[in-house]
Amino acid sequence: MFLSDGHHTSTLWPHFLPINDYIRKFDYDMSDYFAPVIKYGEAVQNGVRFGLTNRVRAPMVFYRKDLIGELPTSWNEYDKALAATTAGGMYGFSAVGASYPYHPCGLAEELTKAFLARYSSLGEPILSPDKEPLIASDKGIWALEMLKRQVHSYASPESANWDAGDAINAFVEGRAAIIECVPTPKLLQRLQDPEKSKVAGKWAVGNYPGVGGGFLTMQEMRIFKHSKNPEAAFEFIAYCTNPVNSGRMFADHAETTPRKTPWLDSQLAPKAQNLNIVNTMDRSIMFAAGEPQWLDMLTALWEMAEFFMKGFLTSEQALNLAAARWKESLKQNPHRF
């Protein structure tokens, strides 16, 4: 069996077993999966599912409702909220400037997600129907320039070296008004604990402005075609990911379950925020879903974002470089089952 993000591993795709027949045979319950889990779980081959999902991750906007009020629904108002809350040692934006140390492009991984959220908020796809890159456009330049302006104007200078933990600390400790991050159970529990949080009862969560959503990743349990007991393997992954055990993984092990019910029933956050999290997760977007060159394309964006944010390239140069990398990758080795 295989357990990881299947979209990273196109070289394995021909070796995975389609499981649609087993889902029907065992009447596997998918009724409360988040909408993107259903959509992108079948993106590799239209309508065919190769795995059952056990984890989802997607950043969304956590904000100080006592300072900002309602979450802005336009980027212009978002900018105003960041500006209004940046003063006297307080920053509007808690940015994740660095990732884990061994990441190949660790200074740009989270910033790439922030760029894609801004780009997708305009409703623009990243590829045309004939697989031509669309990011090196006026909309791509707008999204990238806006991100850099927000980071440089409204985030702490120290955030250039912050990982997600550092950025979260700044928000929880009341030193920042907005953070874009994943709603993990541990974070929700910490936010609501007055002994650990200076913003308990003062925060809320919602989606980015515009029509898009956060950068979705999901882990799946898959079965190889060469499995000697595929039916038993399916029963095992169905057991691990069924509604009961997904809820148990959420409650007992702080796993970000792909099912809505545990989030809605959770006592980790106010009911209204649980609903906001579910609604926002439903709008999340997977980057280049179904493209065998998924990781190569993402790596090009990591490099592009790092070059641009450090000032080595203009936004237009950086996006043109990424688009050229995409073109070169997409024309090579088309995937066939």
Beta strands, then each sheet from edge to edge (+ up, - down):
strand 1: 2-4
strand 2: 51-57
strand 3: 60-64
strand 4: 91-94
strand 5: 176-181
strand 6: 203-206
strand 7: 217-222
sheet 1: 1+ 7- 2+
sheet 2: 4+ 5+ 3- 6+
end
